[in-house]
Amino acid sequence: MAIERSFGLLKGRFRSLLTTLAMERVDLIPKYIIACCVLHNICLLKNDDFPSTVELLPEAVQYHDQVGGNVAVNRLGLIKRYDICERLL
């Protein structure tokens, strides 16, 4: 059960894991998942909380993908990624 919970937490933080990854090279998928784990651990170290329970209906995920997502959330994600990059450099 621990592995299912771990993937659930990753999917909550990294929504791209909720759907099929748009990657042509299958050998890169494990590296992508490892990168998500590393970023998740950095977020934990920096006390960057997120809801521990994320409930998305499959229809909501599909609709989110069709309309291009939430612009405000995308902008906040961009700001957060930039901040992480600045702290790592």
Secondary structure, 3 states (H helix, E strand, C coil): CHHHHHHHHHHHHCHHHHCCCCCCCHHHHHHHHHHHHHHHHHHHHCCCCCCCCCCCCHHHHHHHHHHCCCHHHHHHHHHHHHHHHHHHC
